[in-house]
Amino acid sequence: MQSKIEEVDYKDRMLSFIKRYKANGRSITVNFRKLVSKLPQTERFTHLVHPYPAKLLPHIPYFFINNSYFTKKGNRVLDPFCGSGTVLLEALLSGRHAYGADANPLARLITSVKVSHLDEKKLKKNLEKILNESEQCRDATIPEIRNGDYWFSESNLRKLATLKRVIEKIRDEQVRNFFTLSLSNVARKVSFADPRISVPVRINPLRFKKGTDRSLRLVKRMSELEDADVFGKFRQISQDNIRRASRLALEYKDVDCEVIASDARYLTRSLFSSERMPKNSVDLILTSPPYAGAQKYIRASSMNLGMIDQGSSERLRELESQNIGRESFRNSEGVCFETGVAKADRIIKELLDEGKVVRAKIVSTYLREMREAIEESVRVLKSGGYFVMIVGNNKVAGREFETQDYLSNYLRSAGLTLELKMIDDIKSFGLMTKRNKTADIISREWILVFRKR
């Protein structure tokens, strides 16, 4: 059983960082893994219920949330780009109310399951029922997955469809979501996609010389995937997630914790509601926003989205169009290349002068949409509240694109004051996504601490 971690208030450490920063104006280098060394390096409650690209290191939100400099128990925390819910889970465990937004339906599902209060006995009972009924199910429809026959064998698709059909009959929404997420995890594992790469790439034995050990291993792997033990994998993944959920249930706090919006530019009271989140209602905003084309979240999730009825080509295009940082645009979609940030506008003009219109469109659209999202977040932040942003720079057409500097400009324009700038070198490869020949890996993160006046 996972032991309870003794709570520590990091206020004094925070005051020390701010004092040093104000003394010389230089960024403070911090290793959050060492700073919050008591957190496990691998598994903690439900953080690992489902893989997701570019996950935020839990140590970072733990440090800021368990810190009376920013919040106290019962306060409200918002992550407008919540991804797989790392901030929400850490806020829940600390006794803070937590709210999230994300454009990706898979991210919203992962987050919702991750912070749900689930009954272990009910989950175990439903798992056995799903497996038993799957043996008798004959009316399953193959889910709509883009290029499904390329990514899956016919045998595996039928098994996945059978499990999906039985899970859909579960009346309890939280339980149904729990097993749908486990099935989504299984789908990627029994696909022909290379497990080392977040954006799907089919396993290719021809990458290596024919007859070599590496080539033979991949040939064997492809053969095994033709008729994988889908039901056995579903049982194992479900059991692992039941164990995680039962651990969380022992530490569950009586606080609100939910995904409330699908667009960071329009924060609502609840998911799919038209009523906006009230002004000045949040004590702390803690988020790691997307980069300009640095991570293809929808493409990386395409197979999983098919398991939750979001995988048609038309739906994937729609979801892609809703993502900030996207690389594809409709032909009819106009664009203004001015961002209001002089340094960024100079780079965009250089790109246009060189005929690199698409790259200019990607970064200018990204910055303008991020400005909208920042202004919306500032709207709901209380006066005196803090906005903590974890963000890194990347490259565009070989040029340094100082994302953290450009977004800082928007935060200042929105009436916030920079109190602290920290740097943490990234040790995980989750954010190291090289998009194209002129891009670069993201190898460090800036942690920007702003306060609303």
N, C-alpha and C positions, 0 to 999 in steps of 0.2 A: 504494500500500500504506500502511495506517495505521501511522505510526511509533510506536515504543515510547515511552511516557511515563516519564521518569525518576522513580523513586520518591522521595517526600519523607515524612519522619516529622513529623507535626504535633504532637508531644508538647509542645514548648515553647510553641506557640500555645495549646494547651489549658490548660497551667499558667497562662498569662497571663490567660485568660478566667476561670478559677476564682478566681484571686487577686482580680480586679476584682469578681467577684460576691460573694465573701465579705466584701469591704471595705465594700460598701454595700447588698447584698441586692437590687440592681436587675437586671432582666433585661438581658442583653447583646444588643444589636442586631447581627446579622451578615448579610452578603450572601454566601451560600455560593458563588454563581457567581464572585464576585470573590476570595473566600478560596481557592478551588481553581480559579483562572483557567486553569490549563494544560489542564484537561479540555475537549474539544470541546463546543460549545454544542448541536450537533445529533446527529451519529451517532457512536457508540462501540461497536465490536464488535457484539454481537447485541442490544443494547438495543431496536432498532427492528424486530425480526422480526415483530411483530404489534401493532396498536394495543390499548390498554386504558385505561379511564377512570381519571383521578386518579393517574397514575404519579408515583412519588417521583423527585425530582430526583437524578440520580446523584452530584452533587457532595457531597450530605450523607452518604451511606454511605461515599463515598471518604474524606472527612475523618476519620470516626470509625474506620473499619477500618484505614486506613493510618496508625495512630497507636499507638505503643508504650505510651501511657498506658493504653490499653484492651486491646489484643491484640498478640500476636507471631505470626509465621508458624507455621502448624501448629495454632494455637488454633481453637476452635469458636465459630461465630457462628450465632445463631438469629434468624429473622424469623417470628414466629407468625401474621402477617398478610401473607404474602409477595406477594400480588397477582401482577404479571407478572414478579417475580424480580429487581428492580433490586439489592436487597441481596445476593442470592445470587451474582449475576454479579460484582459488585464484590469480594465476599469471595473468590471463585474466583480472580480476577485478581491478588489480593494474596497468594495462597498460604495462605489460611485455609480450614478446613473450614466448610461452610455448609449449613444445614438450614432448610426452610421448611414452612409449613402454610397452607392456604387452603381455604375451603368451595366455591369456584367451580371446577368441572372445567376450564373454559377457562383460568383463571389457572394452574392446576397444569400444564396442557399447555404453555402459553407458557413458564413457568419451566423446565420439563424440557427443552424444545427449546433454550432460550436458553443453558443451561449444559452441553449435550451436546458431547462430543468427536466430531466428524463428519468423515468422509473426503470431501474435495472430489470426487475422481474417482468415487467410488461414488454421490454425490448427482447428479452430472451424468449419469452413465449411467442412473440410475433416472428422471431427469426425461425423457429422451428416450424411454425405455421406456413411461412413463405416457402421454405424448402420442401415441405410435404406437398403443398398445393402445386408447386412448380412441376412436380412429377406427373400431375394429372392434367395440367393446363394444355389445351389444344387450340385456343383461339387467339394466340398472341400475334400481333402485327409488328413487323420489323420497324424499328424506329427510323425516322428520317434523319440520316446523317450524311452530310456532304461527302461524296466519294466513299460511301460506306463499304462497298465491295472491294475497294482498294486497301482500306485499313483493317478489314476484318474478314476472316473466313466465313463462309455461309453457316457452318456449324456453330461458331461462336456467336454470330448475330442472332441465330434462332434461340440460343440459350439466354442471351441477354434480354431478348424480347419477352421470353417466358417469365423471367424474374420481374421485369418491368410491369408486365400485365398483372401479376399477382400483387405486387406492391401497390399498384394504383387502386386496388380494392380496399386498402386500409383506410378506415374512416378517420382515425385520429391523425390530424394534420402533422403534428410534431413527430409522431412515430413514422408516418409515411415519408416525411422529409428526411428523417434519419436514414432510413433504408434506401431511399432514392440516392442519397449522397454516397452510401457504401457501394451501390451499384455503379455509380459514375466512376468511382475509383477503380472498380474491377474492369470497366470497359477499357480504360487506357492500358491497364496491365495485360489484357489479353489481345490487344491490337498489335498490328505489325509496326507500330511506331517505335522509334529508338527511344528507350527510357531515359537516356542521358540528356536529351534535348527537349526544352519546353515547347517550342513550336514544332508541330509534328513533322518528322522526317522518317520515311519508311526505312526499316532495317535493310541494309544492302551488303550482302556477303561479298560482292564484287569490289568493295572498297579495298579489300586485301587480295593478295596474290592467291590464285586458286590452289587449294591443297594445303595452305598454311594453317597453323593452329587457329588463328583468329578467324579466318574464312570458314573453317570447318565448324567452329563454335556458333557462328552466325547462321550457317546452314541448318545446324541442329536446332537452334532457337526458332527459326522460321517453321521448321517441321513440327515442333512441339506446339506452336501457336495455331496450327491448323485445326486442332481439336483439343483445346485447353480445358482444364478442369474448372470451368466457370463457376459451377455451384460450390465447389470446394473453396475457391478463392473468395467467393461472396461470403461464405460462412466465416472464414478466417478474418477477413477485413471487418465484417460486422461484429464479430466477437472482440476484436481489438478496440473498435470504437465504443462498444458497450462498456468495456473496462474503463476507457477514458471518461465516458459520460458518467459512470458511477462514481469515479473519483471527484469529478466536478460537483456532483450532487451533494457530496459531503461538505463542500466548502461554499455552496451556493448562497448568495446574499439576496435579500428581498429588495431588489432595486430594478428599475426599468432598464432593459437592455435589448435594443431592437434596431433593425434596419428601417429607416424612416423615409428614404428617398432613393430614386434611381438616377438623380442628376444633381451634382454638386452645385450647379448654377441655379437650382430652384429647390431649396430645402423645404420639405413639407412636414406636417405633424405626424403623418403615418404614410406607409408605402402606398402609392397610387392615389393618395388624397390630393385634392387641388388646394387645400387650405395650407398656407405657408407656416412654417415654424415661426413662433413669435420672436420679435426683436428682443435683444438683450436677455436671452433666456439660457445661455450656455456659459459655464465658468471657465472651461479650458477647451481649446481646439488643438488636437494633436493629430498630425497627418503626414503621410508620405505620398505626395501627388505623383501622377504619371510624368514621364518625360516626353519630349517631342519625338515620337516614333521609336523610342528605345525598347519598348516591350509590346509585342503584338498579343494583347490579352485575349481578344476574341478568337483569333486564329489558334492560339495555344489551347484554348478551351473548346474548340469546335466539336471534337468527338464527345466530350462530356456534356456539352450543351444539347447534343442530339438525344442523350438519355433523359433530359428533362423537357423534351418537346420544344427545343429552341434551336434545332440544328439544321433547318432547311437553308438553302443558299440565300433565299430572299430574306429570311430572318437574320442570318449572320451578317448580311450587308447592312441591314437596318441597325443592328447592334453596333457594328463597326462605326457607322455614321454618328452614333451617339457618344462615342468615346473621345475624350479629350486626349490629344496626342496622336490621333490617327494619321495614317499615311495615304488613305484612299478618299477620293471626293467624287461626288456626282458631277457630271458634265455641266449641269445647270447651276451648280453651286458657285456663286461669286465669292470674291475674297478681297479684303482690304489689306494691303501689305504693310501698313503703318501700325505699329504696336504701342506707340507712346513711350518707348524706351529707346533713347538715342543710340546706345551701343548696339542694341539688337537691330535697330533699323538700318544701321550702317552695314551690318553683315547681310541683311536681307537685300539691300540695294546691290551689294557686290554679287550676290547669287543671281539676281535678276540681270545684271550687266553681263554675266557669264552665260546667260541662257538657261540657268538651273531653276526654272520656274517652279517645278514641282517641289523641290527642297525649300524654296522660299515660301511657297504656299503652306507647307507642313509646319514650319516654325512660326510663321506669322499667325496662322490660325490657332496654333497651340497657345501662344502667348495671349492673344485676345480672349480666348475662351477661359484660360486660367485667370485672367483678370476678372472676368465675370464671376468665376467660382470664388475667388478671394473676397470680392466685394460682398457676395452673398453670405459667406462665412462670417465676415466682420459684422454684417448686419445682425446676426443672431448672438454675437459675442457680447457679454456684459462689459460695461465700462470698468476698467481696471482688470479685466480678464486677460488671459495670455493665449497667444497663438504660437504653437511650436510646430515648425515645419522641418521635415527631414528630406533633403533634396541634394542631388548631385549634378555636376556639369557633364555634358557629353560633347561630341563633335558633330558638326554638320558640314559635309563636303570638305573635310579636312581642317575646318576652322573650329577653334574652341568656342563652344556655346555656353556662356556662363549663366546657366539656368537659375542658380541660387541668387545671383546678383540681380537678374531681371525680375524675378518674383519678389525679391526684397523691395525693389522699386515700387511695385504695386502695393505691397503691404504698407509702406510709408505713405503712399498717396491716399490710402484708405484711412489714414489717421492713426497708424500704429507706430510705436517707437521700438527700435532694436535695442534690447538689453544685453544680449549675449549671442556670440557666434562660436560654435564648437565644430570640431572636425573629428570624424571617426573613420578610419580606414576600413573598407568592407572586407571581411574575411570569408564571406559566403559568396559563391558564384551565382547566386540567384539574380543579382542585378547586373552581372557582367554579360550584357547582350550586345554583340557586335552586329549591327543591322546590315551594313553594306561595306564596300571597300573603302569608302571615305569616312566611315563612322569609327568609333573607338569604344572600348569598354569603359564602364563607369566604375572606377576603382576606389572612390572615397565619397563620403556623404558629409554635407554640412547640416548641422542642427541649428536652426535659427530660432531664437526666442524673442518674440515681439510682445509688447503690451499695448492694449487699447487704452487710450487716454480717457 
